[in-house]
Amino acid sequence: MPTAPPALLGHPDYELLSALGRGGMGDVFLVRNRLLDRREVLKVLAPEVLARADSRERFLQEIRSAAR
């Protein structure tokens, strides 16, 4: 299971509930959005993914599809 990045552990907007898994682009966590008081899935991209423009675009396409 993935380890939460330090920035997520003390994040003012999200409460970390559990690690869900690891994928090709990064780690996935179940969090509680404190402002909206609801559970959400949060994907933390790996640094090497962020460094490649094609991977960033693929991630944006993925989240746009999921939002529909």
C-alpha positions in Angstrom: 0.0 0.0 0.0 1.2 3.5 -0.7 2.5 5.8 2.0 0.8 9.2 2.2 3.0 12.2 1.3 3.7 14.5 4.3 1.7 17.4 2.6 -1.4 15.2 2.7 -1.1 14.2 6.4 -1.5 17.7 7.7 -3.6 19.1 4.9 -6.2 21.6 6.1 -8.8 20.7 3.5 -8.5 16.9 3.6 -8.5 14.2 6.3 -6.7 11.1 5.2 -9.0 8.0 5.8 -7.1 5.2 4.0 -4.8 4.3 1.2 -6.6 2.6 -1.6 -3.8 1.6 -3.9 -1.1 2.4 -6.3 -1.4 2.8 -10.1 0.8 3.6 -13.0 0.5 7.3 -12.5 0.6 7.6 -8.7 -1.0 6.7 -5.4 -4.8 6.8 -4.5 -6.2 7.7 -1.2 -9.7 7.9 0.4 -10.0 11.3 2.1 -12.7 13.3 3.7 -13.2 16.8 2.2 -13.5 18.9 5.4 -15.3 21.8 3.7 -17.9 19.7 1.9 -18.0 17.0 4.6 -17.9 14.2 2.1 -15.6 11.3 1.2 -13.6 11.7 -2.0 -10.9 9.8 -3.8 -7.6 11.7 -4.2 -4.9 10.7 -6.6 -1.3 11.9 -5.8 0.7 11.9 -9.0 4.3 10.5 -9.0 6.9 13.2 -9.6 8.1 11.5 -12.8 4.6 11.7 -14.2 4.4 15.4 -13.5 7.7 16.0 -15.3 6.3 14.6 -18.6 3.9 16.8 -20.5 2.2 13.9 -22.2 1.5 12.2 -18.9 0.0 15.4 -17.4 -2.3 15.7 -20.4 -3.3 12.0 -20.1 -4.1 12.6 -16.4 -6.2 15.7 -17.3 -8.2 13.6 -19.8 -8.7 10.9 -17.2 -10.2 13.4 -14.6 -12.4 15.1 -17.3 -13.8 11.7 -18.3 -14.4 10.8 -14.6 -16.2 14.1 -14.0 -18.7 13.4 -16.8 
